[in-house]
Amino acid sequence: MTDTIAPKTGANAEVASGVAQFFTPIVHELIALAVNGKQAHWHVRGLNFIPVHEFLDTVVEHAQAWSDEAAERVIALGLPIDARLATVAKDAGAVDPKAGFKPADETIADVIAQIDVATEKVNAAIDGLAELDPASQDIAIGIRQGLDKDRWFLSAHLSVN
């Protein structure tokens, strides 16, 4: 018995492997962002508590949806993906924020740093998938657009103007 089932897609094994190579790190970073974003949501403090607390839930929801979309693309091409928490903890390059209560500005800076790490992985996928699989590149572009918007919304809380 095998872990893979060849679906009827336009992709061959080389394309599927390439997509998995680019999307697995994205899935790992987005899962780390979701877990750490929830941790931040629970522990944020300060004058902007309510809007930051509530928007962090939005960031978490987005990260979960995007990780699901990227993982499902790999699965649709016939390959498994390992996104167990132990694997994510070992492989993700995400920032490891300190535990406990933190002021909103520190919390936001930590989450923005995690978004930046995820964006680096997404950018690599956008570049690498241009020729290999434009359909998968389109997914990566959509994730990038969403990460940019979430980053913008968070960074607006740090603006003095």
Stockholm file with secondary structure:
# STOCKHOLM 1.0

chainA/1-161         MTDTIAPKTGANAEVASGVAQFFTPIVHELIALAVNGKQAHWHVRGLNFIPVHEFLDTVVEHAQAWSDEAAERVIALGLPIDARLATVAKDAGAVDPKAGFKPADETIADVIAQIDVATEKVNAAIDGLAELDPASQDIAIGIRQGLDKDRWFLSAHLSVN
#=GR chainA/1-161 SS CCSCCCCSSSCCHHHHHHHHHHHHHHHHHHHHHHHHHHHHHHHEESTTHHHHHHHHHHHHHHHHHHHHHHHHHHHHTTCCCCCCHHHHHHHCCCCCCCSSCEEHHHHHHHHHHHHHHHHHHHHHHHHHHHHHCHHHHHHHHHHHHHHHHHHHHHHGGGCCC
#=GC SS_cons         CCSCCCCSSSCCHHHHHHHHHHHHHHHHHHHHHHHHHHHHHHHEESTTHHHHHHHHHHHHHHHHHHHHHHHHHHHHTTCCCCCCHHHHHHHCCCCCCCSSCEEHHHHHHHHHHHHHHHHHHHHHHHHHHHHHCHHHHHHHHHHHHHHHHHHHHHHGGGCCC
//
